[in-house]
Amino acid sequence: MTLTPQAPSSWQRLHPLTPIVRGGGIVVALLIVLAGSAGGRRSGGSVLPYDLAFVALVVVMSLIKWLVTRWKLDGVTLRIETGLLRRNSRQLPLARIQAVDVVRPFLARMLGLAELRIRLAGSNSASGRLAYLSGPLALDLRASLLAGHHGLDLATPEPAEHALATVPTGRLVGSTLLSLATFTTVIAVAAIAALAQVSKPAAAATGGTTFVYILVLGRLTWRRVNEQYGFTVGQAADGIRIRRGLLGTIAETIPIQRVQAVRKIEPLLWRPFGWCRLEVDIAGSPGREQGTRSPSVTRSLLPVGPLDTAGVLLGTWLGLTGPALLRPPRRAKWKAPLSYHFLAAGHDAALAAASTGRVRKVTTWVPLEKIQSIRRVQGPFQRRLGLASVHTDAAGRRVRAEFRDREVQEANNLLKELTELSRTARRRVTSQQSIASAPPSQHEVATPATDGPGQHTSPEGRYQDPSARHQYRY
């Protein structure tokens, strides 16, 4: 299907196999449960009619959901209508789109289907969902939505992607096993083995708890491997693209403008291998997807990888080549004896950065334009030592860079300096967004495109050149 602004598409339905995907898993689970319960109630093992009514209800509801849902793209708005008794019509302006993710659960993947999750600026969760479309149509529609957002023809293909890093399966499994849960389970098994040498009844009494630990460990390992299997991160003009998943796959894009903070985490058991994890906090709330209303969402940029790979990602994507991190005065050991060896912080004109941690080292970078508040904190013990801390907070409960246990005068200077720098950074970003969103002048419209900076003869150039009028803006 070709979508163009001059020829708006008509109303479209979801793929005919959508009811199977929506109700298939539930139907199979219900049949297994009902068959088991029927065998326990009656020697013949027959299923009563009202048992099958549950299965029929699921099938009918899935079919009705498919019949009453339709969508169309008219060039400037994606419209989604659904509802039987109460009609719900959603209009998603292309200009407000932040990201479009392609999700393929296991059953949908087997049938060649995919779900589109459209996220808008200022939305708490996925603002629109199209579940399910055929795989090729989902990819074409995603490209059309992103092209329409940037003022391009809807037939413009997505910008090219450059692969940055992948996570091997062996490293993913190894990093999962080298965790606190694994360490706790090993200690518990060793303790029970030692206890068995003294008292077998006591060891048998505690064996059930250890078995539960092992089950939990197996579940955590499988969940992490299933979600992060085949993890690939790439760079494109619209942001960082991530693909992952074993049974079900997810392809998501993280626009750079939505990033509130970046964290590099180095667990104790990973440090001998030189591994770390990169996380980004993204503006917006996951809502029902994550069961929280936090104003930020945490995404893995690299589940596990070498430090040099993380350095390339940070330098290539966000330009995090600095600032240099400085340690607090030595008397800060009296206040933080266990974490002093990791304490450090610094800033430049664009970023505030800090590292901390007792057992695992966590380094956080926060763009100054994302800072929402700056606090100077001084506790009673800090007053005795002549120290104070400065906290820079972005959207989210954990999104901050902390200048801990600094000299009082240094803390006072940091408070003033960071306030002014963050204000300047916000003005700079606002000015850039205003220029990017301004309509072209008559001279720009009449002048033929050239190969000079900010002018390109192809729509692809508009995606790639940050000075072009149709650059990505969120």
LUMVEX-661514 format. One record per residue (C-alpha): residue number from 0; residue in three letters; x, y, z. Coordinates in steps of 0.25 Angstrom, whole numbers. Example, Ala and Ser with C-alpha at 12.3 -4.5 7.8 and 13.67 -1.06 7.14 Angstrom:
2
i,aa,X,Y,Z
0,ala,49,-18,31
1,ser,55,-4,29
This chain:
474
i,aa,X,Y,Z
0,met,0,0,0
1,thr,5,14,-4
2,leu,2,25,5
3,thr,4,40,0
4,pro,-2,53,6
5,gln,-9,56,-8
6,ala,-16,42,-7
7,pro,-21,39,7
8,ser,-23,25,10
9,ser,-37,19,12
10,trp,-41,13,25
11,gln,-33,0,27
12,arg,-35,-12,37
13,leu,-25,-19,45
14,his,-20,-33,39
15,pro,-31,-44,39
16,leu,-22,-53,47
17,thr,-22,-42,59
18,pro,-33,-50,67
19,ile,-24,-62,67
20,val,-12,-55,73
21,arg,-21,-47,83
22,gly,-29,-59,88
23,gly,-20,-71,84
24,gly,-11,-72,96
25,ile,-23,-70,106
26,val,-31,-80,99
27,val,-20,-91,100
28,ala,-18,-88,114
29,leu,-33,-89,117
30,leu,-34,-102,110
31,ile,-22,-108,118
32,val,-28,-103,131
33,leu,-42,-108,128
34,ala,-37,-121,123
35,gly,-30,-123,136
36,ser,-41,-119,145
37,ala,-51,-128,137
38,gly,-42,-140,139
39,gly,-42,-138,154
40,arg,-57,-136,155
41,arg,-62,-147,146
42,ser,-56,-161,143
43,gly,-60,-159,129
44,gly,-52,-146,128
45,ser,-63,-139,120
46,val,-64,-124,119
47,leu,-77,-117,123
48,pro,-84,-107,114
49,tyr,-82,-95,123
50,asp,-67,-99,123
51,leu,-66,-97,108
52,ala,-74,-84,110
53,phe,-61,-77,115
54,val,-54,-81,103
55,ala,-65,-77,93
56,leu,-65,-63,101
57,val,-51,-61,98
58,val,-52,-64,84
59,val,-64,-56,82
60,met,-58,-44,89
61,ser,-45,-44,80
62,leu,-54,-45,68
63,ile,-62,-33,72
64,lys,-50,-25,75
65,trp,-45,-28,61
66,leu,-58,-24,55
67,val,-60,-11,62
68,thr,-45,-6,60
69,arg,-41,2,48
70,trp,-30,12,44
71,lys,-25,21,33
72,leu,-14,31,30
73,asp,-19,44,24
74,gly,-5,51,22
75,val,-5,59,35
76,thr,-12,50,45
77,leu,-13,35,48
78,arg,-27,32,52
79,ile,-31,20,60
80,glu,-45,16,63
81,thr,-50,5,72
82,gly,-61,1,82
83,leu,-74,-6,80
84,leu,-84,1,90
85,arg,-76,13,92
86,arg,-68,18,80
87,asn,-54,23,83
88,ser,-47,31,72
89,arg,-33,35,74
90,gln,-26,45,65
91,leu,-10,45,66
92,pro,-4,57,59
93,leu,9,53,52
94,ala,16,66,56
95,arg,15,61,71
96,ile,20,47,69
97,gln,33,43,77
98,ala,35,29,74
99,val,29,17,67
100,asp,32,3,72
101,val,30,-10,65
102,val,27,-21,74
103,arg,25,-36,70
104,pro,20,-45,81
105,phe,23,-60,79
106,leu,10,-64,73
107,ala,9,-52,64
108,arg,23,-54,60
109,met,19,-68,56
110,leu,8,-63,47
111,gly,16,-52,41
112,leu,9,-40,48
113,ala,14,-28,56
114,glu,9,-18,66
115,leu,12,-3,64
116,arg,13,5,77
117,ile,12,20,74
118,arg,17,30,85
119,leu,14,45,85
120,ala,20,56,92
121,gly,15,58,106
122,ser,8,45,106
123,asn,9,35,118
124,ser,9,23,110
125,ala,7,17,96
126,ser,-3,27,91
127,gly,-7,18,79
128,arg,-6,4,76
129,leu,-9,-4,64
130,ala,-9,-19,67
131,tyr,-7,-26,58
132,leu,-3,-23,44
133,ser,5,-31,34
134,gly,20,-30,36
135,pro,23,-22,23
136,leu,11,-13,25
137,ala,15,-9,39
138,leu,29,-6,34
139,asp,24,3,23
140,leu,14,10,32
141,arg,25,13,42
142,ala,33,19,31
143,ser,22,27,26
144,leu,18,32,40
145,leu,33,37,43
146,ala,34,43,29
147,gly,21,51,31
148,his,26,56,44
149,his,38,62,38
150,gly,30,69,26
151,leu,34,59,16
152,asp,26,51,6
153,leu,20,39,12
154,ala,27,30,2
155,thr,40,34,8
156,pro,48,22,13
157,glu,54,22,27
158,pro,68,27,28
159,ala,79,17,27
160,glu,84,10,40
161,his,99,8,45
162,ala,101,-4,54
163,leu,109,0,66
164,ala,109,-12,75
165,thr,103,-26,78
166,val,102,-35,90
167,pro,107,-49,88
168,thr,98,-60,95
169,gly,109,-66,103
170,arg,112,-52,109
171,leu,98,-50,112
172,val,96,-63,119
173,gly,109,-61,127
174,ser,105,-47,131
175,thr,92,-52,136
176,leu,98,-63,144
177,leu,109,-54,150
178,ser,98,-47,158
179,leu,94,-45,173
180,ala,83,-55,172
181,thr,93,-66,167
182,phe,103,-62,178
183,thr,92,-64,188
184,thr,87,-77,183
185,val,101,-83,183
186,ile,103,-78,197
187,ala,90,-85,201
188,val,93,-98,194
189,ala,107,-98,201
190,ala,101,-95,214
191,ile,91,-107,213
192,ala,102,-116,208
193,ala,110,-113,221
194,leu,98,-114,230
195,ala,95,-128,224
196,gln,108,-132,229
197,val,103,-129,243
198,ser,88,-131,243
199,lys,81,-137,231
200,pro,67,-134,236
201,ala,71,-119,238
202,ala,76,-119,224
203,ala,64,-126,218
204,ala,55,-115,225
205,thr,63,-104,218
206,gly,64,-111,205
207,gly,50,-105,201
208,thr,55,-91,202
209,thr,67,-94,194
210,phe,59,-100,183
211,val,50,-87,182
212,tyr,63,-79,181
213,ile,67,-88,169
214,leu,54,-87,162
215,val,54,-71,164
216,leu,69,-71,158
217,gly,64,-80,146
218,arg,52,-70,144
219,leu,61,-58,145
220,thr,71,-64,135
221,trp,61,-68,125
222,arg,54,-55,125
223,arg,67,-47,123
224,val,71,-56,112
225,asn,58,-56,105
226,glu,56,-41,106
227,gln,71,-37,102
228,tyr,74,-49,93
229,gly,81,-44,80
230,phe,82,-30,85
231,thr,86,-20,74
232,val,88,-5,76
233,gly,90,4,63
234,gln,90,18,60
235,ala,81,26,50
236,ala,77,40,47
237,asp,64,38,56
238,gly,72,33,68
239,ile,77,20,74
240,arg,71,8,69
241,ile,70,-5,77
242,arg,66,-19,73
243,arg,64,-30,83
244,gly,56,-43,87
245,leu,56,-58,86
246,leu,42,-63,85
247,gly,36,-49,83
248,thr,44,-38,77
249,ile,44,-23,79
250,ala,49,-12,70
251,glu,49,2,77
252,thr,56,15,74
253,ile,61,25,85
254,pro,61,39,80
255,ile,73,47,86
256,gln,64,58,90
257,arg,56,49,99
258,val,68,45,107
259,gln,68,50,121
260,ala,81,44,126
261,val,91,32,123
262,arg,97,23,133
263,lys,108,13,133
264,ile,108,2,143
265,glu,119,-7,147
266,pro,115,-18,156
267,leu,126,-25,165
268,leu,125,-38,159
269,trp,126,-32,145
270,arg,138,-24,147
271,pro,149,-36,146
272,phe,143,-38,131
273,gly,143,-23,128
274,trp,128,-23,126
275,cys,118,-11,129
276,arg,103,-8,126
277,leu,98,5,119
278,glu,84,10,123
279,val,77,23,118
280,asp,65,30,125
281,ile,55,34,114
282,ala,45,45,116
283,gly,30,40,118
284,ser,24,29,126
285,pro,22,15,123
286,gly,8,15,129
287,arg,1,1,129
288,glu,13,-5,122
289,gln,22,-4,134
290,gly,12,-2,145
291,thr,18,11,150
292,arg,15,26,148
293,ser,29,31,148
294,pro,32,43,139
295,ser,43,35,132
296,val,46,21,126
297,thr,59,13,127
298,arg,64,6,115
299,ser,76,-3,113
300,leu,85,3,103
301,leu,95,-8,105
302,pro,91,-20,114
303,val,105,-24,116
304,gly,118,-21,108
305,pro,133,-17,109
306,leu,137,-4,115
307,asp,143,0,101
308,thr,130,-3,94
309,ala,122,5,104
310,gly,132,17,102
311,val,130,16,87
312,leu,115,17,89
313,leu,115,28,98
314,gly,125,36,90
315,thr,118,33,76
316,trp,104,35,81
317,leu,104,46,92
318,gly,118,52,90
319,leu,121,48,105
320,thr,136,50,104
321,gly,136,58,117
322,pro,136,65,127
323,ala,147,61,136
324,leu,142,55,149
325,leu,149,61,162
326,arg,149,54,175
327,pro,144,61,188
328,pro,154,64,199
329,arg,160,53,207
330,arg,152,56,220
331,ala,139,52,213
332,lys,144,38,216
333,trp,139,40,230
334,lys,125,42,224
335,ala,125,32,213
336,pro,136,21,217
337,leu,130,10,208
338,ser,127,19,195
339,tyr,138,29,196
340,his,147,21,186
341,phe,136,23,175
342,leu,132,37,179
343,ala,135,47,167
344,ala,128,58,160
345,gly,130,69,149
346,his,123,77,139
347,asp,125,85,126
348,ala,116,95,118
349,ala,107,83,114
350,leu,107,72,124
351,ala,108,69,139
352,ala,114,55,142
353,ala,116,48,155
354,ser,120,34,160
355,thr,117,27,173
356,gly,114,13,178
357,arg,119,4,190
358,val,120,-10,183
359,arg,116,-6,168
360,lys,121,7,162
361,val,110,15,155
362,thr,114,27,146
363,thr,103,37,142
364,trp,103,47,131
365,val,91,58,131
366,pro,90,68,120
367,leu,89,82,126
368,glu,77,86,118
369,lys,69,74,125
370,ile,72,78,139
371,gln,59,82,146
372,ser,65,86,160
373,ile,78,88,167
374,arg,79,87,182
375,arg,90,89,192
376,val,89,80,203
377,gln,97,80,216
378,gly,94,70,228
379,pro,99,71,242
380,phe,111,62,240
381,gln,115,70,227
382,arg,114,83,235
383,arg,124,77,245
384,leu,133,74,234
385,gly,131,86,226
386,leu,125,79,214
387,ala,112,80,206
388,ser,106,73,194
389,val,99,78,181
390,his,89,70,174
391,thr,84,72,160
392,asp,71,66,157
393,ala,64,63,144
394,ala,50,57,142
395,gly,49,43,149
396,arg,52,38,163
397,arg,66,33,160
398,val,71,43,150
399,arg,81,52,156
400,ala,96,55,156
401,glu,101,57,171
402,phe,113,66,174
403,arg,115,59,188
404,asp,123,64,200
405,arg,129,76,194
406,glu,136,88,201
407,val,125,98,205
408,gln,131,109,197
409,glu,132,99,185
410,ala,117,95,187
411,asn,113,109,187
412,asn,120,112,174
413,leu,115,100,168
414,leu,100,104,171
415,lys,102,117,164
416,glu,110,112,153
417,leu,101,100,149
418,thr,88,109,151
419,glu,94,119,140
420,leu,99,108,131
421,ser,86,100,131
422,arg,78,113,128
423,thr,88,116,117
424,ala,87,101,111
425,arg,71,102,111
426,arg,72,115,104
427,arg,81,109,94
428,val,72,97,91
429,thr,60,105,91
430,ser,66,114,80
431,gln,70,102,72
432,gln,56,96,73
433,ser,50,110,68
434,ile,59,111,56
435,ala,56,96,53
436,ser,41,98,54
437,ala,41,111,46
438,pro,34,110,32
439,pro,44,113,21
440,ser,45,127,15
441,gln,40,130,1
442,his,55,130,-3
443,glu,57,117,2
444,val,45,111,-6
445,ala,49,118,-19
446,thr,64,114,-18
447,pro,68,101,-24
448,ala,74,91,-14
449,thr,89,89,-15
450,asp,99,81,-8
451,gly,103,91,2
452,pro,101,91,17
453,gly,87,89,21
454,gln,82,88,6
455,his,80,74,0
456,thr,75,69,-13
457,ser,69,56,-7
458,pro,59,54,5
459,glu,69,45,11
460,gly,78,57,13
461,arg,68,64,21
462,tyr,68,52,31
463,gln,84,52,32
464,asp,87,67,33
465,pro,85,73,46
466,ser,85,87,40
467,ala,74,84,30
468,arg,60,90,32
469,his,54,76,34
470,gln,63,71,45
471,tyr,57,62,56
472,arg,51,70,67
473,tyr,43,65,79
